[in-house]
Amino acid sequence: MADYGHELLFGTFLTPRADQAERVVALARLSDQAGLDLVTVQDHPYQARFLDTWTLLSVVAAVTSTVRVSPNVANLPLRPPAVLARSVATLDILSGGRVELGLGAGAFWDGIAAVGGPRLTAAEGVDALEEGIQVIRAMWAEGGGTVRVDGRHHRVWGAHAGPAPAHDVGIWLGAYKRRMLDMTGRLADGWLPSHAYAALDALPAMNAIIDEAALGAGRSPADVRRLYNIAGTFTGSGRGFLQGPAGVWAEQLAELTLEQGMSAYILASDDPDDIRRFAAEVVPGVRELVDAGRAGSGAPAAEDRPRPAETGAEAGGRGASPATTTGSAPVTVTPARTGGGVPALGFLPTPDDGTRLADVQVWDESTRPTGPAPDPARTYTPGEQAAGRHLVDVHDHLRQELAEVRRLVEEVTSGAMDPGLARSHINTMTMRQNNWTVGVYCESYCRVVTTHHTIEDQTLFPRLRRADPRLVPVVDRLEQEHHAIHEVLEGVDRALVAFVAEPDGHKALRAAMDLLTDTLLSHLSYEERELVEPLARLGLH
């Protein structure tokens, strides 16, 4: 089976739980901020515990900026195709061309019938889907016109086409059986199966059916993108599919792309830590391996695609200084700078510009210990340099989260956002989930510097203490500051709660935010100053 050369896409597959509505939206925003390409949501309109998918996707599109949104997959028996076509086109126009259409023939017919939908056989569902695709495409026709589809299940006769979507919306079919796979090859823009129903050993035969059908319809097999809903764990032994460190995930997914032609991986998880790790560790690893494989084979490399470093934290952490305010003095998130510092490292840890906004201090910065001075004659390999640089990259992500928290607080104090929604969103962020204890965040993101090398599952600080006892006072102080930052974050959370009930709540909230800004930026600069060189020298990556 060949690599079709498609641009790689990565996304999330979220559960639209009505009892956790704010969290679902926050996870979608996290996907956007992490630089992922897609946010998708299952569509079961008969499920009382779920939010309506199209309403939810509309909200997600409104609160994100770059991710595409799609049902995964839309239940056509309960989504009349002419109405669905207009819903998709409308959201695509309003979102600036960020909608795709995952589409299915339907399942769980008892549930469909219970809410007034048709009860079809499997064969009838396939026939109805093919008619529905014809209706949808006709409704999207540029220039309008009259739609006439005289089908057995869907008859649209005399409807006016339009509006046309803002871009060529892809129709991705959730297909497993031969007739559906054949339809995918003939009519669809993409194939969207789930690993739970289309195991690895079944993919070659399914792909072959799609390819044969595409060729029979005068199309190229490459006209059909291959997407894959996946799930896994980062704590496994690495022996099973997606059951191990991020490097194992990257290698397995890259192999699927290069050997089976899969090119979009959608993570089914509602865990913010999994989403962050998928975006930060797995995605760049897959891209690196696929680029290398395509370069070696002569296959297309999709070099023009945006990288996470261009759309995520790096966009503001390198060559830009996003400023935010909450009614106090502007705060500039200062990027790491190249040149200077330890010359052999090739870059300078992010300096502390000394700006302080709060009236109080959490700690006395003059008492911070320092580690051993770098050896000016020491040189560092590219891999050693990457260890220190990666710490700065991780911190740049936290600086961007700080800017996002300040933006949320500004929206709350201006009345543009409900405090509960802001709290829900903040609780999905790395800085909140991490709890700021013993460097767990740094360890999780420093664990894989390349897709081929992993380290043992230990926390960073104990390893630094063992590797160089001269660093013990620095590590002890950093650990103390982690606990202090946790308390400052708790103060922001308490201030968000109090904002609703107290007349001067906005003042306390802004003060809490200023204190978080002071402590976090100061701490990150101190940690980089003291650890960038030891990480490179000691090979802790």
C-alpha positions in Angstrom: 0.0 0.0 0.0 1.3 3.4 -0.9 1.7 6.8 0.8 -0.8 9.1 -0.9 1.3 12.2 0.0 -1.4 14.0 1.8 -0.6 16.8 4.2 -0.6 15.5 7.8 -3.5 16.6 10.0 -3.9 16.0 13.8 -6.9 16.6 15.9 -9.2 15.7 18.8 -12.4 13.7 19.1 -14.4 15.1 22.1 -17.3 13.7 23.9 -20.2 16.3 23.9 -21.3 15.7 27.5 -24.0 18.1 28.5 -23.1 17.9 32.2 -19.6 19.1 31.3 -20.4 21.7 28.6 -17.9 24.3 29.7 -15.2 21.7 29.9 -15.9 20.5 26.4 -15.5 24.0 25.0 -12.4 24.5 27.0 -10.9 21.3 25.6 -11.7 22.5 22.1 -9.9 25.8 22.9 -6.9 23.8 24.3 -6.8 21.9 21.0 -6.6 25.2 19.1 -4.0 26.7 21.3 -1.8 23.5 21.2 -1.6 23.9 17.4 -3.8 21.0 16.4 -5.7 21.1 13.1 -9.1 19.6 13.9 -11.7 19.5 16.6 -14.3 16.8 16.0 -17.4 15.7 18.0 -19.5 12.6 17.7 -23.1 13.1 16.6 -25.9 11.1 18.4 -29.0 13.4 18.4 -31.0 10.7 20.2 -28.6 10.7 23.2 -30.1 12.8 26.0 -26.8 13.1 27.8 -25.1 14.8 24.8 -25.1 18.4 23.6 -26.4 19.0 20.1 -23.4 18.6 17.8 -24.0 21.4 15.4 -24.8 23.9 18.1 -21.6 22.9 19.9 -19.5 23.0 16.8 -20.8 26.6 16.2 -19.7 27.6 19.6 -16.3 25.9 19.2 -15.7 27.7 15.9 -16.6 31.0 17.5 -14.1 30.6 20.4 -11.2 29.2 18.3 -9.1 30.8 15.6 -7.3 28.1 13.5 -8.7 24.6 14.1 -11.2 23.1 11.6 -14.3 21.7 13.1 -16.3 18.6 12.0 -18.9 16.1 13.2 -17.4 12.7 13.6 -19.6 11.7 12.0 -23.0 13.5 11.3 -26.0 11.2 11.6 -27.6 11.7 8.2 -31.0 10.0 9.1 -31.6 12.8 11.6 -29.9 15.6 9.6 -32.0 16.2 6.4 -29.3 16.7 3.7 -30.6 19.9 2.3 -30.7 21.5 5.8 -27.4 20.0 6.8 -25.8 21.4 3.6 -26.9 24.9 4.6 -25.8 24.4 8.2 -22.3 23.4 7.0 -22.1 26.2 4.5 -23.3 28.8 7.0 -20.7 27.8 9.6 -18.0 27.6 7.0 -18.7 31.1 5.9 -18.9 32.4 9.5 -15.7 30.6 10.6 -13.6 31.7 7.6 -13.6 28.3 5.9 -12.9 26.0 8.9 -15.6 23.4 8.6 -15.4 19.8 7.2 -18.2 17.3 7.0 -17.8 13.9 8.5 -20.8 11.9 7.4 -22.3 8.6 8.3 -25.2 6.4 7.1 -26.6 6.1 10.7 -26.6 3.4 13.3 -28.5 2.7 16.6 -31.8 2.6 14.7 -33.9 2.2 17.8 -32.6 5.5 19.1 -33.1 7.2 15.7 -36.7 5.9 15.4 -37.4 7.0 19.0 -36.9 10.6 18.1 -38.9 10.4 14.9 -36.2 9.4 12.4 -36.6 6.6 9.8 -35.9 3.0 10.7 -33.8 1.8 7.8 -32.0 -1.4 7.1 -28.2 -1.3 6.6 -28.6 -1.4 2.9 -31.3 1.3 2.9 -29.0 3.5 5.0 -26.2 3.2 2.4 -28.6 4.1 -0.4 -29.9 7.1 1.6 -26.4 8.3 2.2 -25.5 8.2 -1.4 -28.6 10.3 -2.2 -27.8 12.6 0.6 -24.3 13.3 -0.7 -25.9 14.2 -4.1 -28.2 16.6 -2.4 -25.5 18.2 -0.3 -23.1 18.8 -3.2 -26.0 20.2 -5.3 -26.9 22.6 -2.5 -23.3 23.8 -2.3 -23.1 24.6 -6.0 -21.5 27.9 -6.9 -23.8 30.3 -8.6 -27.0 28.8 -7.2 -29.4 27.1 -9.5 -32.2 24.7 -8.8 -31.6 21.4 -7.0 -33.4 18.4 -8.3 -32.6 15.0 -6.7 -35.4 12.5 -7.0 -34.3 9.8 -4.6 -36.1 7.1 -2.8 -35.1 8.4 0.6 -34.3 12.0 -0.2 -36.3 14.0 -2.7 -35.3 17.6 -3.1 -37.2 19.1 -6.1 -37.0 22.8 -6.9 -34.9 24.0 -4.0 -32.6 26.9 -4.6 -28.9 26.1 -4.1 -26.9 28.1 -1.7 -25.2 29.4 0.2 -22.0 28.0 -1.1 -19.4 27.3 1.6 -16.4 29.5 1.9 -14.0 26.7 0.8 -14.3 23.3 -0.7 -15.7 21.4 2.3 -14.5 17.9 2.4 -17.0 15.1 2.8 -15.4 12.3 5.0 -17.3 9.1 5.3 -17.3 6.8 8.3 -17.2 3.5 6.4 -16.4 -0.1 7.2 -18.4 -2.5 4.9 -17.7 -3.0 1.2 -20.6 -0.9 -0.1 -19.7 2.0 2.1 -16.0 1.7 1.2 -16.9 1.5 -2.5 -19.0 4.7 -2.1 -16.1 6.4 -0.3 -13.8 5.7 -3.3 -16.4 6.9 -5.8 -17.8 10.0 -4.1 -16.0 11.1 -0.9 -13.1 13.3 -0.2 -12.0 11.3 2.8 -12.4 8.1 4.7 -12.9 8.4 8.5 -12.8 5.1 10.3 -12.0 4.4 14.0 -9.3 2.1 15.1 -11.8 0.3 17.4 -13.8 -0.8 14.3 -11.0 -0.8 11.7 -8.0 -2.5 13.2 -4.5 -2.2 11.8 -4.7 -5.6 10.0 -8.0 -4.6 8.3 -6.7 -1.4 6.8 -4.9 -2.8 3.7 -8.0 -4.6 2.4 -10.3 -1.6 3.2 -7.9 0.8 1.5 -7.8 -1.5 -1.5 -11.6 -1.4 -1.9 -11.5 2.4 -1.8 -8.7 2.6 -4.3 -10.4 0.2 -6.7 -13.6 2.1 -6.5 -11.8 5.4 -7.1 -10.1 4.1 -10.2 -13.3 2.7 -11.5 -14.9 6.1 -11.1 -12.1 7.8 -13.1 -10.5 9.2 -9.9 -7.1 8.8 -8.4 -6.9 6.9 -5.1 -5.1 10.0 -3.8 -8.3 12.0 -4.2 -9.5 10.3 -0.9 -7.8 11.4 2.3 -7.4 8.7 4.9 -8.2 9.8 8.5 -8.1 7.6 11.6 -9.8 8.0 15.0 -7.3 6.7 17.6 -6.9 6.2 21.3 -4.1 5.0 23.5 -2.1 5.5 26.6 1.3 7.0 27.3 2.0 4.7 30.2 2.2 1.3 28.4 5.2 -0.9 27.6 5.2 0.0 24.0 4.3 -3.5 22.8 0.8 -2.7 21.6 -0.6 0.0 19.3 -0.3 3.4 20.9 0.5 1.8 24.3 3.7 3.5 25.4 5.9 6.6 25.3 5.2 9.4 22.8 8.1 8.2 20.7 6.4 4.9 20.2 3.2 6.7 19.1 5.2 8.8 16.6 6.9 5.8 15.0 3.7 3.8 14.8 1.7 6.6 13.3 4.4 7.6 10.8 4.6 3.9 9.7 0.8 4.0 9.1 1.3 7.1 6.9 4.2 5.8 4.9 2.9 2.2 4.5 -0.9 2.5 4.7 -1.5 6.0 3.4 -3.2 7.3 6.6 -2.6 11.0 7.0 -4.9 12.4 9.7 -4.9 11.2 13.3 -7.7 12.3 15.6 -7.2 11.6 19.3 -10.3 10.3 21.1 -9.6 11.7 24.6 -11.2 14.2 27.0 -8.0 14.4 29.1 -6.2 17.7 28.7 -2.8 16.2 29.6 -3.2 13.6 26.8 -4.2 16.4 24.3 -1.2 18.5 25.3 1.2 15.6 25.1 -0.2 14.5 21.8 0.3 18.0 20.3 3.7 18.7 21.9 5.4 15.3 21.5 3.6 13.0 19.1 2.7 15.5 16.4 6.2 16.9 15.7 7.6 13.4 15.9 5.2 12.0 13.2 5.9 15.0 11.0 9.7 14.5 11.3 9.6 10.8 10.5 7.1 11.2 7.6 9.2 14.0 6.1 12.3 11.8 6.4 10.5 8.8 4.9 9.1 10.8 2.0 12.4 12.5 1.3 14.0 9.0 1.1 11.3 7.6 -1.1 10.7 10.6 -3.4 7.1 10.9 -2.1 5.6 14.4 -1.6 6.7 16.1 1.5 3.9 18.6 2.0 6.6 21.2 2.8 4.2 24.2 2.6 2.0 23.1 5.5 2.0 25.1 8.8 3.9 23.5 11.6 2.8 23.6 15.3 5.8 25.9 15.9 4.3 28.4 13.5 0.7 28.3 14.9 1.1 27.4 18.6 3.2 28.7 21.5 6.2 29.4 19.3 4.2 31.9 17.2 4.3 34.3 20.2 7.4 33.0 21.8 9.9 33.5 18.9 10.2 36.7 17.1 7.1 38.2 18.7 6.2 39.8 22.0 2.4 39.5 22.6 1.3 42.1 25.2 -1.9 41.8 27.2 -3.4 44.0 30.0 -5.9 43.5 32.7 -6.2 47.2 33.6 -2.7 47.3 35.0 0.5 48.1 33.1 1.0 46.1 29.9 2.9 42.9 30.3 5.2 41.8 27.5 6.0 38.1 27.1 9.7 38.3 26.3 10.9 35.6 23.9 14.2 33.7 24.3 16.9 35.4 22.3 19.6 33.9 20.1 23.3 34.6 20.6 25.1 35.5 23.9 24.9 33.4 27.0 27.0 30.3 26.9 28.4 30.7 23.3 28.6 26.9 22.7 24.8 26.6 23.4 24.0 29.1 20.7 21.1 30.9 22.5 20.4 32.9 25.6 17.9 31.9 28.3 15.0 34.3 28.5 16.0 37.3 30.7 13.9 38.8 33.4 13.3 42.4 32.5 12.6 43.3 36.2 9.0 44.6 35.6 6.8 44.0 38.6 3.1 44.7 38.8 2.0 43.6 42.2 2.4 45.4 45.5 3.6 42.2 47.3 6.2 39.6 46.6 5.9 35.9 47.1 9.6 35.3 47.7 12.8 37.2 48.1 14.6 37.0 44.8 17.9 38.1 46.3 18.2 34.8 48.2 18.1 32.6 45.1 21.1 30.3 45.0 23.1 29.8 41.8 24.7 26.7 40.3 28.2 26.1 39.0 29.5 28.5 36.4 29.7 27.0 32.9 33.1 25.9 31.6 33.9 28.4 28.8 35.9 25.7 26.9 33.0 23.2 26.9 31.3 22.4 23.6 27.9 20.8 23.2 26.6 18.4 20.6 23.4 19.2 18.7 21.5 16.7 20.9 22.8 18.4 24.1 21.9 21.8 22.8 18.4 20.6 22.1 17.9 19.6 25.7 18.4 23.2 27.0 16.6 24.8 24.1 13.6 22.5 24.7 13.3 23.8 28.2 13.0 27.3 26.8 10.4 26.1 24.3 8.4 24.6 27.1 8.5 27.8 29.1 7.5 29.8 26.0 4.3 27.7 26.0 3.7 28.6 29.6 4.3 32.3 28.8 1.7 32.1 26.1 -0.7 30.4 28.6 -0.1 33.4 30.9 -1.1 35.8 28.2 -4.2 33.7 27.6 -5.1 33.8 31.3 -4.8 37.5 31.3 -7.0 37.7 28.3 -9.7 35.6 30.0 -9.5 37.7 33.1 -9.9 40.9 31.0 -13.0 39.4 29.4 -14.4 38.4 32.8 -13.8 41.9 34.3 -15.3 43.6 31.2 -18.4 41.4 31.4 -17.7 39.6 28.1 -17.2 36.2 29.7 -18.8 34.3 32.6 -16.3 33.6 35.4 -17.3 29.9 35.4 -16.3 29.4 31.8 -13.0 31.2 32.4 -12.3 28.9 35.4 -13.1 25.8 33.3 -10.8 26.9 30.6 -7.9 27.8 32.9 -8.3 24.4 34.6 -7.4 22.7 31.3 -4.2 24.6 31.0 -0.8 23.1 31.6 0.1 25.5 34.4 -3.1 24.5 36.3 -3.1 20.7 35.7 0.6 20.4 36.5 0.1 21.5 40.1 3.6 22.9 40.0 5.2 20.2 42.0 8.7 18.6 41.4 9.0 19.6 37.8 6.4 17.2 36.5 5.5 19.5 33.6 9.1 19.9 32.5 9.7 16.2 32.7 6.7 15.2 30.7 7.7 17.6 27.8 11.5 17.0 28.0 10.9 13.2 27.9 11.2 13.0 24.2 13.6 15.3 22.4 13.5 13.3 19.3 11.2 10.5 18.2 13.8 7.9 18.6 15.0 8.5 22.2 13.1 8.3 25.4 14.2 8.5 29.0 13.2 6.5 32.0 10.0 7.6 33.8 11.5 9.7 36.5 11.1 13.3 37.5 13.7 15.8 36.4 14.7 17.3 39.7 15.8 14.1 41.5 17.9 13.3 38.5 19.6 16.7 38.5 20.4 16.3 42.2 22.0 13.0 41.6 23.9 14.1 38.5 25.5 17.2 40.0 25.2 17.7 43.8 26.2 21.4 43.2 22.8 21.9 41.8 20.9 20.7 45.0 20.4 24.3 46.4 19.1 25.5 43.1 16.7 22.6 42.6 15.5 22.9 46.2 14.7 26.5 45.6 13.0 25.9 42.3 10.8 23.2 44.0 9.8 25.7 46.7 8.9 28.2 44.1 6.7 25.6 42.3 4.7 25.2 45.4 4.4 29.0 45.8 3.2 29.4 42.2 0.5 26.7 42.9 -0.7 28.8 45.8 -0.8 32.0 43.6 -2.8 30.1 41.0 -5.2 29.1 43.7 -5.5 32.8 44.6 -6.5 33.6 41.0 -9.2 30.8 41.2 -10.5 32.2 44.4 -10.6 35.7 43.0 -12.6 34.5 40.0 -15.2 33.0 42.4 -15.3 36.1 44.6 -15.6 38.4 41.5 -19.3 37.4 41.2 -20.3 38.2 44.8 -18.1 41.1 45.9 -18.5 44.7 44.7 -14.8 45.3 44.3 -14.2 41.8 43.0 -12.6 43.2 39.8 -9.8 44.8 41.9 -8.9 41.6 43.7 -9.0 39.6 40.5 -6.6 42.0 38.7 -4.3 42.0 41.7 -4.2 38.2 41.8 -3.5 38.2 38.1 -0.7 40.7 38.5 0.9 38.6 41.2 0.7 35.5 39.0 2.4 37.4 36.2 5.2 38.6 38.5 5.9 35.2 40.0 5.6 33.1 36.9 7.8 35.2 34.6 10.4 35.6 37.3 10.5 31.9 38.1 10.7 30.8 34.5 13.6 33.1 33.8 15.4 31.9 37.0 14.9 28.3 36.1 16.2 28.8 32.5 19.2 30.7 33.8 20.2 27.9 36.2 19.2 24.8 34.3 19.7 25.3 30.5 23.4 24.6 30.7 23.2 21.7 33.2 20.6 20.0 31.0 22.9 20.2 28.1 26.1 19.2 30.0 24.5 16.3 31.9 22.6 14.9 29.0 19.3 14.9 30.8 17.0 14.6 27.7 
